């Protein structure tokens, strides 16, 4: 069986996924557990830990300011053999690697399209990918939900199959209409004033929340100091100390992450962009480029009922809502 089939069986048998076994609590509350998938199975099958080896330097942080990590090439990792009792012998492990390699195809075609990376499924939030359908005289492209594509048997989402050309035309037309509406001078002045007040209010609320969170962090730091002091006095058992210390660290980390998000949002509010010139260029351009589209649009959602919702990068463009019932598309 290939890794996808193995994952399907493990999911059907309700086998606990690795993240649950190790107590991974990053899954959002109420989020659908998607079960086993191909990548999880392959990662286990290629893990040299089961050979009795220890592998270090598997990942590397982009920078101390970012949480993003890079997966390092195998030849750059530090591997030490025979560190513990193996669960699998070398011969079997090598056979499995050969089988995986024989099934790994090389992707030769990568399609660039105007809405790539911008359009996503409204129901599950995943990006929509492109599926080519070849005909004798031409190739027609359709959009497809990635959740449906990777977990079809679980029925977590629907295909969201939509003709790419038709969707692109509707999206461009809706953005043009929104930009034309924006350029109405009287409405522009009204929206600009409203948006300016809204931005000032948002900045005030953001700064206030940051101050509250920073105060909570100081309180947590004081609690941690007290826990250390009580532990030193012998008032805590090791188990209780570890539990309380870990909880406070987790709480502090969550607050720090929230503060970082707010500071980024605060910086975004400070950015000054000539929105009027931007939308004017969009209206006047005969052929829309991806650069122009990305500069205006934050994301595009398409629902199972083929309703399209466009979210712009600028609040002033998100104030009004325009609906096109004929094309089952809405912009807001």
C-alpha positions as CSV (number, residue, x, y, z in Angstrom):
1,X,0.0,0.0,0.0
2,X,1.1,3.6,-0.6
3,X,1.3,6.1,2.3
4,X,-2.2,7.6,1.4
5,X,-3.9,4.2,1.7
6,X,-2.0,3.5,5.0
7,X,-3.2,6.9,6.4
8,X,-6.8,6.1,5.3
9,X,-6.8,2.8,7.2
10,X,-5.2,4.4,10.3
11,X,-7.9,7.1,10.3
12,X,-10.7,4.6,9.8
13,X,-9.4,2.5,12.7
14,X,-9.3,5.7,14.8
15,X,-5.6,5.3,15.5
16,X,-4.4,8.2,17.6
17,X,-2.3,10.7,15.5
18,X,1.2,11.5,16.8
19,X,0.3,15.1,17.8
20,X,-2.3,13.8,20.2
21,X,0.1,11.2,21.6
22,X,2.8,13.8,22.5
23,X,0.1,16.2,23.9
24,X,0.2,18.8,21.1
25,X,-2.2,21.5,22.3
26,X,-1.8,23.9,19.3
27,X,-5.0,22.6,17.7
28,X,-7.7,25.2,17.9
29,X,-10.7,24.4,20.0
30,X,-13.5,22.9,17.9
31,X,-11.2,22.4,14.9
32,X,-11.9,19.3,12.9
33,X,-9.4,16.5,13.5
34,X,-8.3,15.6,10.0
35,X,-6.7,12.3,11.0
36,X,-3.8,10.6,9.3
37,X,-2.5,11.8,5.9
38,X,0.3,10.9,3.5
39,X,2.9,13.3,4.8
40,X,2.5,12.0,8.4
41,X,3.0,8.4,7.3
42,X,6.0,9.3,5.1
43,X,7.6,11.3,7.9
44,X,7.4,8.3,10.2
45,X,8.7,5.9,7.5
46,X,11.7,8.1,6.9
47,X,12.5,8.8,10.5
48,X,16.0,7.4,11.3
49,X,15.1,7.4,15.1
50,X,13.5,4.0,14.5
51,X,16.9,2.7,13.3
52,X,18.4,3.5,16.7
53,X,20.0,6.7,15.4
54,X,19.8,10.3,16.7
55,X,19.4,13.1,14.2
56,X,20.0,16.7,15.2
57,X,19.8,20.0,13.2
58,X,16.7,18.8,11.3
59,X,15.3,22.3,11.4
60,X,16.7,25.9,11.5
61,X,14.9,29.1,12.5
62,X,14.9,31.8,9.8
63,X,15.8,34.4,12.5
64,X,15.3,35.0,16.2
65,X,12.5,37.4,15.3
66,X,10.5,34.9,13.4
67,X,8.8,31.6,14.3
68,X,9.3,30.2,10.8
69,X,11.6,27.3,10.5
70,X,13.4,25.7,7.6
71,X,13.7,21.9,7.1
72,X,17.4,21.3,6.6
73,X,18.7,18.9,3.9
74,X,19.6,15.5,5.1
75,X,23.3,15.9,4.3
76,X,23.5,19.0,6.6
77,X,22.0,17.2,9.6
78,X,24.1,15.7,12.4
79,X,23.4,12.0,12.7
80,X,24.8,9.6,15.3
81,X,24.2,5.9,14.8
82,X,23.6,3.2,17.4
83,X,22.4,5.5,20.2
84,X,19.5,3.3,21.4
85,X,17.8,0.0,20.6
86,X,16.3,0.1,17.1
87,X,12.7,-0.8,16.3
88,X,13.4,-1.6,12.7
89,X,16.4,-3.3,11.0
90,X,18.5,-1.5,8.4
91,X,17.5,-3.8,5.5
92,X,13.8,-3.2,6.0
93,X,14.3,0.5,6.4
94,X,16.3,0.7,3.2
95,X,13.6,-1.3,1.3
96,X,11.0,1.2,2.4
97,X,13.1,4.2,1.4
98,X,13.5,2.6,-2.1
99,X,9.7,2.1,-2.3
100,X,9.0,5.7,-1.4
101,X,11.5,7.0,-3.9
102,X,10.0,4.9,-6.7
103,X,6.6,6.4,-6.1
104,X,7.8,10.0,-5.8
105,X,7.0,11.8,-9.0
106,X,8.8,14.9,-10.3
107,X,6.4,17.8,-10.9
108,X,7.2,19.2,-14.4
109,X,4.5,21.8,-14.7
110,X,3.7,24.7,-12.4
111,X,0.9,27.0,-13.4
112,X,1.0,30.8,-12.7
113,X,-2.5,32.3,-12.6
114,X,-3.8,35.7,-11.6
115,X,-5.7,34.6,-8.4
116,X,-3.0,32.2,-7.2
117,X,-2.6,32.3,-3.4
118,X,-5.4,34.9,-3.0
119,X,-8.5,32.7,-3.4
120,X,-9.6,30.2,-0.7
121,X,-12.5,28.1,0.4
122,X,-15.1,29.9,2.6
123,X,-16.1,26.8,4.4
124,X,-12.7,25.5,5.6
125,X,-10.3,28.4,4.9
126,X,-7.9,26.4,2.8
127,X,-6.4,27.7,-0.4
128,X,-7.9,26.6,-3.7
129,X,-5.6,24.8,-6.1
130,X,-5.7,24.5,-9.9
131,X,-6.8,21.3,-11.8
132,X,-6.2,21.2,-15.5
133,X,-8.7,19.3,-17.7
134,X,-7.3,18.5,-21.1
135,X,-9.5,18.5,-24.2
136,X,-8.5,17.8,-27.8
137,X,-8.1,21.5,-28.7
138,X,-7.4,23.2,-25.4
139,X,-6.9,22.8,-21.6
140,X,-9.6,24.1,-19.2
141,X,-8.6,24.9,-15.7
142,X,-10.8,24.4,-12.6
143,X,-10.5,25.4,-9.0
144,X,-10.5,22.8,-6.3
145,X,-10.5,22.9,-2.4
146,X,-7.3,21.5,-1.0
147,X,-9.1,20.1,2.1
148,X,-11.3,18.1,-0.2
149,X,-8.4,17.0,-2.4
150,X,-6.3,15.7,0.5
151,X,-9.1,14.2,2.7
152,X,-11.8,13.3,0.1
153,X,-12.8,10.1,2.0
154,X,-13.5,12.0,5.2
155,X,-16.0,14.3,3.6
156,X,-14.6,17.4,5.4
157,X,-15.4,19.8,2.5
158,X,-16.7,19.9,-1.0
159,X,-14.8,20.1,-4.3
160,X,-15.7,23.8,-4.9
161,X,-15.1,23.0,-8.6
162,X,-15.4,26.3,-10.5
163,X,-14.2,27.4,-13.9
164,X,-11.1,29.5,-13.3
165,X,-11.6,31.8,-16.3
166,X,-15.2,32.6,-15.3
167,X,-14.3,33.2,-11.6
168,X,-11.4,35.4,-12.6
169,X,-13.6,37.5,-14.9
170,X,-16.2,38.0,-12.1
171,X,-13.6,38.9,-9.5
172,X,-11.9,41.5,-11.8
173,X,-15.3,43.0,-12.7
174,X,-16.3,43.3,-9.1
175,X,-13.0,45.0,-8.1
176,X,-13.4,47.4,-11.0
177,X,-16.9,48.3,-9.9
178,X,-15.7,48.8,-6.3
179,X,-12.9,51.0,-7.5
180,X,-15.2,53.1,-9.6
181,X,-17.6,53.5,-6.7
182,X,-14.7,54.6,-4.5
183,X,-13.6,57.3,-7.0
184,X,-16.9,59.1,-6.6
185,X,-15.5,62.3,-5.0
186,X,-18.3,63.0,-2.6
187,X,-18.4,59.4,-1.4
188,X,-14.6,59.3,-1.3
189,X,-14.5,62.3,1.1
190,X,-17.2,60.8,3.3
191,X,-15.5,57.4,3.4
192,X,-12.1,59.0,4.0
193,X,-13.3,60.9,7.1
194,X,-15.1,57.8,8.5
195,X,-12.0,55.6,7.9
196,X,-9.6,58.2,9.5
197,X,-11.8,58.2,12.6
198,X,-12.0,54.4,12.6
199,X,-8.2,54.1,12.3
200,X,-7.6,56.5,15.2
201,X,-10.1,54.5,17.3
202,X,-8.4,51.2,16.3
203,X,-5.0,52.5,17.2
204,X,-6.3,53.7,20.6
205,X,-7.9,50.3,21.3
206,X,-4.7,48.4,20.2
207,X,-2.4,50.5,22.4
208,X,-4.8,50.0,25.4
209,X,-4.9,46.2,24.9
210,X,-1.1,46.1,24.7
211,X,-0.8,48.0,28.0
212,X,-3.2,45.6,29.7
213,X,-1.3,42.5,28.3
214,X,2.0,43.9,29.4
215,X,0.6,44.4,32.9
216,X,-0.5,40.7,32.9
217,X,3.0,39.6,31.9
218,X,4.5,41.5,34.8
219,X,2.0,39.8,37.1
220,X,3.0,36.4,35.7
221,X,6.7,37.1,36.1
222,X,6.0,37.9,39.8
223,X,4.1,34.7,40.2
224,X,7.0,32.7,38.6
225,X,9.4,34.4,41.1
226,X,7.2,33.5,44.0
227,X,6.9,29.9,42.8
228,X,10.7,29.6,42.6
229,X,11.0,31.1,46.1
230,X,8.4,28.6,47.5
231,X,10.1,25.7,45.8
232,X,13.4,26.8,47.4
233,X,11.7,26.8,50.8
234,X,10.4,23.3,50.2
235,X,6.7,24.3,50.1
236,X,6.2,22.7,46.7
237,X,6.6,19.1,45.5
238,X,8.5,18.7,42.3
239,X,5.4,17.6,40.4
240,X,3.4,20.6,41.6
241,X,6.2,23.0,40.9
242,X,6.6,21.7,37.3
243,X,2.9,22.0,36.7
244,X,2.5,25.5,38.0
245,X,5.8,26.7,36.4
246,X,4.8,25.3,33.0
247,X,1.3,26.8,33.1
248,X,2.7,30.2,33.8
249,X,5.2,30.0,31.0
250,X,2.5,28.9,28.6
251,X,0.3,31.8,29.7
252,X,3.1,34.3,29.3
253,X,4.0,33.0,25.9
254,X,0.4,33.3,24.7
255,X,0.3,36.9,26.0
256,X,3.6,37.7,24.2
257,X,2.4,36.3,21.0
258,X,-0.8,38.4,21.2
259,X,1.2,41.6,21.9
260,X,3.4,40.8,18.8
261,X,0.2,40.5,16.7
262,X,-1.1,43.8,18.0
263,X,2.1,45.6,17.3
264,X,2.2,44.4,13.8
265,X,-1.4,45.5,13.4
266,X,-0.5,48.9,14.9
267,X,2.3,49.3,12.4
268,X,0.0,48.4,9.5
269,X,-2.4,51.1,10.6
270,X,0.4,53.6,10.4
271,X,1.2,52.9,6.8
272,X,0.2,55.7,4.5
273,X,-0.8,54.6,1.0
274,X,-2.2,56.7,-1.9
275,X,-5.3,54.5,-2.2
276,X,-7.0,56.8,-4.6
277,X,-4.1,56.6,-7.1
278,X,-4.0,52.8,-6.7
279,X,-7.7,52.3,-7.5
280,X,-7.5,54.8,-10.3
281,X,-4.7,52.8,-11.9
282,X,-6.8,49.6,-11.5
283,X,-9.8,51.2,-13.2
284,X,-7.8,52.6,-16.1
285,X,-5.6,49.5,-16.8
286,X,-6.9,47.5,-19.8
287,X,-5.1,44.3,-18.6
288,X,-4.9,43.6,-14.9
289,X,-1.5,42.4,-13.6
290,X,-1.0,40.2,-10.6
291,X,1.1,42.9,-9.0
292,X,-1.8,45.3,-9.2
293,X,-4.2,42.7,-7.9
294,X,-2.0,41.7,-4.9
295,X,-1.5,45.4,-4.0
296,X,-5.3,45.8,-3.5
297,X,-6.7,42.4,-2.4
298,X,-6.0,40.6,0.9
299,X,-7.9,37.5,0.1
300,X,-10.9,36.1,-1.9
301,X,-13.3,33.6,-0.5
302,X,-15.6,31.4,-2.7
303,X,-18.4,29.4,-1.1
304,X,-20.0,26.1,-1.9
305,X,-22.9,28.1,-3.5
306,X,-20.3,29.9,-5.7
307,X,-20.7,33.2,-3.7
308,X,-17.5,35.3,-4.0
309,X,-16.4,37.6,-1.2
310,X,-13.4,39.9,-1.7
311,X,-11.5,41.4,1.2
312,X,-9.3,44.3,0.4
313,X,-6.1,45.4,2.1
314,X,-7.5,48.8,3.0
315,X,-10.4,49.2,5.4
316,X,-11.8,52.1,3.3
317,X,-12.5,49.7,0.4
318,X,-14.2,47.3,2.7
319,X,-16.8,49.8,3.9
320,X,-19.4,49.3,1.1
321,X,-20.9,46.1,-0.2
322,X,-21.8,45.4,-3.9
323,X,-23.7,42.3,-4.9
324,X,-24.1,40.8,-8.3
325,X,-26.9,38.3,-8.2
326,X,-26.6,37.3,-11.8
327,X,-23.1,35.9,-11.3
328,X,-23.8,34.8,-7.7
329,X,-20.9,37.0,-6.5
330,X,-20.7,39.5,-3.7
331,X,-18.0,41.9,-2.8
332,X,-17.6,43.5,0.6
